[in-house]
């Protein structure tokens, strides 16, 4: 059920103004002040009452507020010292509900800081590290992962790459890594005018939940395969995959023509290739 703060909080825009906080271009920040929109984002994973949420880059805490109002316990990692007073006010307003880690998200082992509890990741990801964090969360050796869902805001172009079907212009490595063992969808598009300052591009929120993992596949081998295959998109598989022992033989054994290019190879075919190489590893 919705949770009320211990004491009234000023509107987010007023709180940011009072603290003299502005979005940092160097940190890839763009602030969202529309609290109804933020509540809609926090609702995407479903009921958050008593759930644990890990948030990256809360900035002034707009999305953090929404998650706390939804009843979640939040662990947030923030590298911008300027945001700490605002986040401290949130922590005071929602006692024992918010833990803030003053660090870079790239340094954080989320499974460790969440203490073994299942959790949701909800984040308006900084554009400059979003894809790197995303691929890291997609590649745990153990499956299903400790996270229950990912609700992540990206540039719309990146979001479309994550959900892209085979053969489309946007289809590539991100699509394969996201779709081979996750349910993936674009949950919401966010107009650039919703942000302060407005970014140059539109944004979209991608929602992922774990699906069944195909048997017999080493995630590291699939990751290497797609890195090589899509790293040289214009080349045929016989060229782009020749650096991986057994890859071309596996293509031929599976009936995947090695003169094809990576963007024509379906997620299921990439998985079959990775399975064949995993068996011989």
N, C-alpha and C positions, 0 to 999 in steps of 0.2 A: 504494500500500500504506500501511497505518497508520504514522504517524510518532510516535516516542517523544520526549518532551522530553529535553533534555541532562541535566537533573537532576530528581528527583521534585518534583512540585507538590503542595501541600496541597489537600485538597478545597476546592471553590470557596467553600462556605459559611464554612469556617474562614478562608480567605484574606480574605474580605470582612470578617469579624468582627475579624480581626487589624488590619486597616487602618481600622476604625471607619467603614466606608462604609455608608450607608443610601440607599434609593431616594428620589430627589427628585421630589416631586409637581409642582413647577414645570417640570421637564424631562420630565415624562410617563414616568418610569421605573418599571418593575416588573421585578424580577430573577427569572431562572430559575436554579435551583441543581441541578436533576436532570440529571446529566451523561449518563445514558442517553437521556433525552428530547432533550437538546441534540445528541447524536450522531445521533439519528434525523432531526432537522431538517437537519443538515449533509449527510445522505445523500440528501435529496430531489433535488438537482440531478444526482445520479449520481456517478461517480468523480471526486473532486477532486484526485487525486494530480498534483502539478505544475501544477495549474490556478491561475489568479489569481482571488481573491475580493475584492470591495469590500464592506465592512460599515459600516453606519450605526449610531452609538450603541452601541458594544460594552459600555459601562458597565464592570462588573468583569471582563468578558471571558469569560463562559460560552460563548457561541456561537463566539467567537474561538478558544477552546481546542479546541472540537469541529472547527472547520475546519482548524486547524493539525494536530490529530491525524490528520485525513483526508488529510494531505499537501499541503494548499493553501498558497500564498503569499497573505498577507492584507494589504490596505491598509484600515485602519479610521479613520474620522473620528469624533472624540469632542470635545464641547464642555465636558464636565465635568472640570475640573482635578483633582477629588478621585479620579478613576479612573486617573489617569496612573501612579501608583506600581504599581498592580496590573498594568496593561498593560505597564509596563517590565519587570516580573518575567517576564511571558509572553515578551516579546521576548528576554530573556536565556536563557530555557529553550528557545526555538526560534530559534537564531541565523540571521539573514538571511532570516527567514520572515515577519516582522511589521513593518509600517511604520504608525505612528500619526500622524495629522494632527490637531493641536489646533485645531479649527475647527468651524463650523456647517456641516452637510451642505448647506444651502441655498446656501452660497457656493462649493461645489466643482463643478468641471467634471470629471466622472468620467473621460471619455475622455482628458482631458489628464493627469490624475494617474496613469492606468494606462499611459501611454506608448504608446498605440496598440495594446496587446495586447488580445485578446479577454478578457472577464472575466465572472464570475457576480456578481450582487448577492444577498447573503444578509443579511437584517436582521430583528431584532425592532424594528420601527419605532416611534419615539416617537409616541404617539397624536396629539400636537398638530401634527405636521408630516407624518405618514405619507401622507395623500392628496395633498398638494401635491408631495411628492417623486415619488410614484408616477406622477402624470399627466405630470410633467416627463420621466421615463424612457420613457414611452409615446410621446412626440411628437418624436423626432428626425427631421430632414428626410431623412436617408439611411437606407435600409432594405435589407437587414437591419441592425439596430443593431450597435454594437460589443459590447454585452452578449450573452451566450449564453443566460442564463436569469435570471429574477427569482424568488427564494424569499423571500416577505415575510409577516411576521406582522401581522395587523390585528385590530381588534375584529371579532367574528364577523359583526356586522351589516354592516360595510363589506365584508368578504370576500364575503358573499352578494350584495351589490350588484355586485361585480366579475364574478361568474359568472352573474348572473341572466339568464333567458330573457325575450324580448319578451313583454309583457303581464302579467308578474308584478309584484307590488307593489314589489319591490326593483329592477326594471329601470330604468335611467336612463343618465345620461351616462357614468359609470364603466364600465358594461357595454359600451357602444358603443366607447369609446376602447380598452378592453382587448381586445375580441373581434374588432375588424375586421381586425387583422393579427397576432394572437397566438393560440396555443393556451393555453387557460386552464382551470385546475381548482383546487378546494380539495384540497390534499394531506393536510391533517391538521387536526383540531380540538384545541385545548388548553384544558383546564378551568381556570377561574379559580384554583382551589386550587393549581395548579402554581407560581404566582407568589408572590413576597414583595415588598411586601405584595400580597394578592389584589386584583385590580381588581374593579370592580362588575359587569363584563360578561365573557362568554366570548370567547375568541380563536380565530382560525383562520389557517392558513398557506396562502397562495395561491401557486401555481407557474405561471409563464408562460414560454413559449418562443416565439421569432419564427416566424411562419408566412409564407406568400407574401403579398406586399402586392398588393391589388387595383390594377390599372393605372389611370393617369390621374386619381388622386386627390391633391389637395394636402392634407396633414395639417392645415395651419392652417385651411383652409376647413371641414374636417370638425369640427375642434375648435370653431370659432365657431358652426357650425350647431347642434351639440349643446348648446353653452352657452346659446344663445338658446332652443332648443326646450325643453330641460328646465329652464331657468331660470324658466319660467312653465308648469309642468306642467298646470295646470287649464285653460289656454287652448288653443283650437284652433290648428293650425299657421298658419292665415291671420292670426292675431294675433301669435303668438310669433315667427314668422319674417318678419314684414313689414318689419323693419329691415334685412334682407339683400337687396340688389338681386338680382332675378331668382329668388329662392327660391320664391315662390308660383307663378310661371310654370313653374319646373322641376317642382314638385309635379304640376301639372296635366298637363304633357307626359309625365311618367312614370306617370300614372295613380294618383298618391297623393292621395287626397281631402284637400283642405286643411281640411276640418272635423274631421279626426282629431286626436287628441292625441298628444304625443310618445311616450308609453309604449306606443302601439300600432304604432309604426313600427319595423320590424325593423332589425337591423344592416345587412343587405344593402340595404334601402331608404335608410337614412342614407348609405351609401356611394354609391349611385346618385345621390342628390341632390348630394352633394359632388363627384362626378365631373362632373355637368352644370354646376355652378357653376365648377369648376376649368377646364373647357374654355372658358368665356366670360370668365375672369378675365384 
